[in-house]
Amino acid sequence: MKSIKIRLIKRFKIMNLGYDFMGYSLQKEDSYSFHHIIPSRDGGLTEDSNGAILCTHTSHPYIHLIELMDEDIYNAITAELICINTQGYIDMSNLRRINDLLNNFEKEWLDKKNYKGKRMIKEEYLKRYLK
């Protein structure tokens, strides 16, 4: 998977852009990760055409939180990730749509807390390119 991740980082010029498929930049001690657009549990393969590059400490755990909490928003973000992967570049219109979806999710869930009393949406999830 490491070579797939490196190929996608190069193909999508992630290092030059400075942000990932969801508009997040690397933070201190962070790295990029491979996200299965179609999860492997649903038959999604570990290959370039099913991958999105996300930040390990922000966008990647955030999309999985969204997956658990709001299936509609998760599916809409997934559709944008598929679009980005298919078109072969990250377009500002994709990032705007993803940002709008994240803003809608945050309107509903921003102040909600988990069973440990901590906010579900971490502060670092709110720091993205279009914010």
Order of alpha helices (4+ residues) and beta strands (2+ residues): alpha-alpha-beta-beta-alpha-alpha-alpha
